[in-house]
Amino acid sequence: TMSTLRVDNLRGQTADGTYKYIVQMQSTTITSSASSTSTSLVASGLIVAITPKFSTSKILVNLTGGNLNWSGGENSQHVHIYRQLTGGSYSDIGKVAEIHQDSSYGLQHSSELIDIPNTTSSINYQPYYKTSTQTTFFNHSSTNLTLRVMEIAQ
């Protein structure tokens, strides 16, 4: 005989006895080249909006893929995540990468940050980046660069 398992809601339980689960995920992907010669942080244009369902949720911000690159010579690229609350300006919530290389080189992004915004209003997240001395490419070629934002209920 065959058995059928039917559930209305399935979620994991942590060791401390509280339920934690992913409520929603929002993401955006670009494939266009993005570069800068600025030694001050500049907006990447890669923006994800999310409206948390619970004010107690944590937000996992994840930047992956793409192909960061810089021109020949010694250089470093710094990447920060910025947050914009409804009606406000963007503010720096943390550095997620500092990559240094002494010649022309390319790497994929792989970084994440956990934010606790304590709100159920809309939030925009956006990476900002800068160079130490020369042209730095936040995305150098037609590869997929994705910013993913997940709400995790607490």
Disulfide bonds with the S-S distance in Angstrom:
none
